[in-house]
Amino acid sequence: MEELLDIIAVTTHDDFTLDLVFEKPFTRLCNSPLFFRASVQYGTVVWPGNFDIAPETLWNRSVPA
């Protein structure tokens, strides 16, 4: 996954590793009327509630028409 996501939980271990839990904001957009409120701001696609996708991710995942 290329989107930048917030970490919402962390567990540390004695071997200096971390278990991380990432938020999954885009699951709230699936099958939601919120999806249709997309707009362009700051050169990328955004949704209300601080959801956005980096333009590089959109470009890399684009399919030519």
N, C-alpha and C positions, 0 to 999 in steps of 0.2 A: 504494500500500500504506500503510495507516494504522498498522500495528503498529510499535512502536519496536524497531529492530534494532541490534545492535552492528556497528560498522565493524571489519573484520578486516584491512584493508590500505588504504594510501593512497599515491598517487604525486603529487608536486608538479610543477608546470610553470612555466616562465619567465613566462607570462602571468598568474600568480597564480590559476590554476584548479587544481582537485583532481580526480583520478580516485579514486573510492571503491569498495571492494568490501564489500558487506554480507553478514553471515551469513544463512543461510536456515534457521532452526531448525525451522520447521514442516514442511519436507520430510521430516524424520525421523519425523514423526507419521503421515504417509500410509502406508496399508497396513501399519500396525504395531500390535501389541497395546498399545503404550504409549498410543495414542489413548484406549483404554477405561479408562485410569487417571486421567482428568480428575477434578478436585475443585474445590471453591470455597474460596478463601482470600483474605483481604484484599479481599473484595468483587468478585472476578473469577474466571474459570476459569483453573486452573493445571494443569500436568503435571509429573511428576518431571523433574529436569534443568534447572530454571529456565526452563521454557516458560510463558508466560502471554499472554493477550490482553486488552488494555485494555477495560474495560466499555463505553466509548464506541464502540469499534470493533465490539464484539458488538452493541450497540444499533443502530448505523447499518447493519449488514449483516444484521439480523434480518428475517425474513419472517413476518408475522402468520399465526397458525394458523387 
